[in-house]
């Protein structure tokens, strides 16, 4: 893993396929193995937020797999966090 930038409350990371797979597997385990009453205390986030993150990591991993044979890989667009900032 390489840290590309870290500013305020956002970081840009560069991960290998192996590192992304580890992250995806760990998130999958966390999202599916922890009882809901303990989830936020142990993880520090709502289960729904972790599920969204898992989906985004899985999408990035799928795109890496799809683009592994192609040199014309497209960057994954950033998610729109503006909805999370609203009350």
C-alpha positions in Angstrom: 0.0 0.0 0.0 1.2 3.5 -0.8 -0.3 6.7 0.6 -0.8 9.1 -2.3 -2.1 11.9 -0.1 -3.8 12.5 3.2 -5.6 15.8 3.7 -8.1 16.7 6.4 -10.5 13.7 6.7 -9.6 12.0 3.4 -6.8 9.8 2.2 -5.9 8.6 -1.3 -4.3 5.1 -1.2 -2.8 2.9 -3.9 -3.4 -0.8 -3.2 -2.2 -3.9 -5.0 -4.8 -6.5 -6.1 -3.6 -8.7 -3.1 -4.0 -5.8 -0.6 -7.4 -5.0 -2.0 -8.4 -8.7 -1.7 -7.3 -8.7 1.9 -9.3 -5.6 2.6 -12.4 -6.9 0.9 -12.2 -10.2 2.7 -11.7 -8.5 6.1 -14.7 -6.2 5.5 -16.8 -9.1 4.4 -16.0 -11.0 7.6 -16.7 -7.9 9.7 -20.0 -7.2 8.0 -21.2 -10.7 8.3 -19.7 -12.1 11.5 -20.4 -9.4 14.2 -23.7 -9.3 16.0 -25.5 -6.0 15.3 -25.7 -4.8 18.9 -21.9 -4.9 19.1 -21.1 -3.7 15.6 -20.9 0.1 16.1 -19.0 -0.3 19.4 -16.4 -2.6 17.9 -16.1 -1.1 14.4 -16.9 2.6 15.0 -19.4 2.8 12.2 -23.0 1.8 11.4 -23.4 -1.6 9.7 -24.9 0.1 6.7 -21.8 2.3 6.2 -19.5 -0.8 6.4 -21.8 -2.6 3.8 -21.5 0.4 1.5 -17.7 0.4 1.9 -17.6 -3.3 1.3 -19.5 -2.9 -1.9 -17.2 -0.2 -3.2 -14.1 -2.2 -2.3 -15.6 -5.2 -4.1 -16.4 -3.1 -7.1 -12.8 -1.8 -7.3 -11.5 -5.4 -7.0 -13.9 -6.5 -9.8 -12.7 -3.7 -12.0 -9.1 -4.7 -11.4 -9.9 -8.2 -12.4 -11.8 -7.1 -15.5 -9.1 -4.8 -16.5 -6.1 -7.1 -15.8 -5.9 -8.1 -19.5 -6.6 -4.6 -20.8 -4.2 -1.7 -20.6 -7.1 0.8 -21.1 -8.3 0.6 -17.5 -10.6 3.4 -16.4 -10.3 5.1 -13.0 -13.2 4.4 -10.6 -15.1 7.5 -10.1 -15.3 8.8 -6.5 -18.5 8.2 -4.6 -20.7 11.2 -3.8 -20.5 11.8 -0.1 -22.7 14.9 -0.2 -25.8 12.9 0.8 -24.0 11.8 4.0 -23.3 15.3 5.0 -26.9 16.3 5.0 -28.9 16.0 8.2 
